[in-house]
Amino acid sequence: MSNTDYIRWLESLSNEDVPSVGGKNASLGEMIRELIQAAHRHGTKVGICGQAPSDHSDFAAFLVQAEIDSMSLNPDSVLDVIQKVHKVEEEMN
């Protein structure tokens, strides 16, 4: 992703783009949080699959704080992410 690309199709993103558009990007986080809230207002559950929650436990924690209903994880990351999610859920309660 070049410094002049401000809008990208989701399909064109890769793991190399995570630092600039991933879970640490505030506007993307706001959009995800708003999408989850809007879906819940309409009685719809929200889940996410993909590499980001597996590779970035902070992003998984953000998703839990945003009250996502489910996320898929790679088998090699499940234990670490479950521990992070458990800690976040304890802090939320």
ABEGO torsion letter per residue (X at the ends): XBAABABBBAAABBAAAAAAABAABAAAAAAAAAAAAAAAAAGBBBBBBEAAAAABAAAAAAAAAAGBABBBBBAAAAAAAAAAAAAAAAAAX
